[in-house]
Amino acid sequence: MPYEVEKTDQEWRAELSPEEYHVLRQSGTERAGTSPLEHADDRPYVYQCRACGAELFETGTKFDAHCGWPSFYSPLAEDRVEYIEDRALGQVRTEVRCARCGSHLGHVFTGEGFPTPTDQRYCINGVALRRVTAEPS
């Protein structure tokens, strides 16, 4: 699928750290509990794709799932992410990618019983995100 932001493998490697490249471009996973973005925020932030800067999530949908990675109950808008069936670990999961550049962000899970409006947990690698202060509305 063509993306708005397309780069060669060499360009991605030059722009991203080895860990960012592994997660974003090779569908890797950062080690659980290592992201400073894991816990709920007390200030308004927007979370951008670290690879292309697309705005994907915001503080209002972030919650503490105590799972080891930043968790959100929905993206800013459905057209900001794309969903891919992932059977890599011998089970069916739903991979979440940035719709603008195709970078791997994490996975979304449904029906885990979190008290959120969507009953979903977007389990997103912190290294895949850049947190920026939200502009006042």
Protein Blocks (a to p, Z undefined) as FASTA:
>chain_A
ZZfbdcdfklmmmmpcfklmmmmmnopacdehkafklpccfbdcddddfklopafbdfkl
gccehnopacdfbdfbfklpccdddfknopacdddddfklopafbdcdehklpacfklpa
cdddfklpccdddddZZ
